[in-house]
Amino acid sequence: MRVGVLMGGESSERSVSLRSGQAVCEAIGELGHEVVAIDPSSLYGTLEALQSVDKVFIALHGSLGESGHIQGLLDWLTIPYTGSGLATSALCLNKLRTRQILAQHGYHYANWVAVHRQQSLQEIQSAADDLGYPLVVKPSSQGCSIGVSKVESSAQLEAAVMQAFEYDHDILLEAFITGREYTCGILGDTALPVVQIRSDTFFDWTAKFGAQTASYHCPSDLNTETERAIQQLSLSAFQALGCRGWGRLDVILGDDGKIYPIEMNTSPGMTQRSVFPMASREIGLDFTRTIEQILALATFDPV
């Protein structure tokens, strides 16, 4: 089989995507397939590369790769690909739309408000004051904690809002949840073991990929009952949002005992530091076999 691996792209997550793509390429080669690495820098070049492949592994993160755009192109070309389809990908990249749907299904969220670039700073300040501090400011459609800030007081709000607006026209202000962070991968219809995330600082881009102050632990520190609760919540969210193939839900276990979804990742990182392969190893799948399983689930939506 000839497998195209889409990687890189032009999103703010390009560097992580390149590392994911390289690891995936090596694993597909170990499986005995021919690999075509595709960095979609131009439409015509991408179309030409795609003409020769039987399947596509999407290792793009953020816009293009998780926005539904590349999924729509592959649907049109009738090429099977990994992960969720066009509509679900677009939905899950948008934190605002995701939480609106999951809230209807009874999922817990901290108090939050969406604001738009066209609103005045005074309006945004008023909304933040109503929520109270500390709070979290995040772009609606970015992953990897890009543009996300923890704001301790009103004096820090403007800088955090301006940073978030660099990445999106819509941003979210959300009351800060005190608790512990976890993530749960989904492979097919199976919830993987939960991974615990520990960080000495606020878990933002720097903690993940810069200074890398975060550490990941699987098995986690959870008791069996809570582990199963997070797994069940993650699998039901995956299904409620219409996801397929594979994905990963990030959550916070609040000090109040409630589980709060953060975001659904439809194209999780697959670098050597990534948590998805860490979790799959706990059920006996090494990195190469994990890629094999994901590839086996590849499909497309007829249009």
Secondary structure, DSSP 8 states (H G I E B T S, - for coil): -EEEEE---SSTTHHHHHHHHHHHHHHHHHTT-EEEEE--SSHHHHHHHHTT-SEEEE---STTTSSSHHHHHHHHHT--BSS--HHHHHHHH-HHHHHHHHHHTT----SEEEEETTS-HHHHHHHHHHH-SSEEEEETT--TTTT-EEE-SGGGHHHHHHHHHTT-SEEEEEE---EEEEEEEEETTEE---EEEEESS--SHHHHHSS--EEEESS-S--HHHHHHHHHHHHHHHHHTT--SEEEEEEEEETTS-EEEEEEESS---STT-HHHHHHHTTT--HHHHHHHHHHT-B----
